[in-house]
């Protein structure tokens, strides 16, 4: 169950990324001028925080390994779905 949810989450994320690249050429207002959709890219890890490339890859790999370790040791369908969404 964990790997199926991870694969589905990954594929949906990829589809969303491709759709954003294809359709967000300019800002699309959602709530007037207050909120809208704008294409931006985050080159950092989270919230724009950046590290040297090697350290950034190592940190992401360690975090992913930790989440997978926690996911494999957990029990239950809800935990499998939750960890699958995080991994995906």
C-alpha positions as CSV (number, residue, x, y, z in Angstrom):
1,X,0.0,0.0,0.0
2,X,2.8,2.4,0.9
3,X,4.5,2.1,-2.5
4,X,1.3,2.4,-4.5
5,X,0.4,5.6,-2.7
6,X,3.9,6.9,-3.1
7,X,3.8,6.2,-6.8
8,X,0.4,7.9,-7.2
9,X,1.5,10.9,-5.3
10,X,4.6,11.2,-7.3
11,X,2.7,10.9,-10.6
12,X,0.2,13.5,-9.5
13,X,3.0,15.9,-8.5
14,X,4.6,15.4,-11.8
15,X,1.4,16.0,-13.7
16,X,0.8,19.2,-11.7
17,X,4.3,20.4,-12.5
18,X,3.8,19.8,-16.2
19,X,0.4,21.5,-16.1
20,X,1.8,24.5,-14.3
21,X,4.6,24.8,-16.9
22,X,2.2,24.5,-19.7
23,X,-0.7,26.7,-18.5
24,X,0.7,29.3,-16.1
25,X,2.3,31.7,-18.5
26,X,0.9,34.7,-16.6
27,X,-0.7,35.2,-13.2
28,X,-4.2,33.8,-12.9
29,X,-6.3,35.7,-10.3
30,X,-8.3,33.4,-7.9
31,X,-9.7,36.0,-5.5
32,X,-9.4,39.2,-7.4
33,X,-6.0,40.9,-6.9
34,X,-5.8,39.4,-3.4
35,X,-4.7,35.9,-4.3
36,X,-3.8,34.2,-7.6
37,X,-1.7,31.5,-9.2
38,X,1.8,32.4,-10.4
39,X,4.5,30.1,-11.6
40,X,7.6,30.2,-9.4
41,X,10.5,27.8,-8.9
42,X,12.1,27.0,-5.6
43,X,15.8,26.2,-6.0
44,X,16.3,25.5,-2.3
45,X,15.3,22.7,0.0
46,X,12.4,24.3,1.8
47,X,11.2,27.9,2.0
48,X,14.0,29.0,-0.3
49,X,16.8,27.8,2.1
50,X,19.8,26.8,0.0
51,X,22.9,24.9,0.8
52,X,25.9,23.9,-1.3
53,X,24.7,21.4,-3.9
54,X,26.4,18.3,-2.4
55,X,25.2,19.1,1.1
56,X,21.7,19.7,-0.2
57,X,21.6,16.4,-2.0
58,X,22.9,14.6,1.1
59,X,20.4,16.3,3.4
60,X,17.5,15.4,1.1
61,X,18.7,11.8,0.9
62,X,19.1,11.4,4.6
63,X,15.6,12.9,5.2
64,X,14.1,10.6,2.6
65,X,15.9,7.5,4.1
66,X,14.6,8.5,7.6
67,X,11.0,8.8,6.4
68,X,11.2,5.5,4.5
69,X,12.6,3.8,7.7
70,X,9.8,5.2,9.8
71,X,7.2,4.2,7.1
72,X,8.4,0.6,7.0
73,X,8.3,0.3,10.7
74,X,4.8,1.7,11.1
75,X,1.6,-0.2,11.0
76,X,-1.9,0.6,9.6
77,X,-3.5,1.8,6.5
78,X,-3.7,5.5,7.6
79,X,0.1,5.5,8.4
80,X,0.8,3.9,5.0
81,X,-1.2,6.5,3.2
82,X,0.3,9.4,5.2
83,X,3.9,8.2,4.7
84,X,3.2,7.4,1.0
85,X,2.1,11.0,0.5
86,X,5.2,12.3,2.1
87,X,7.5,10.0,0.1
88,X,5.7,10.7,-3.1
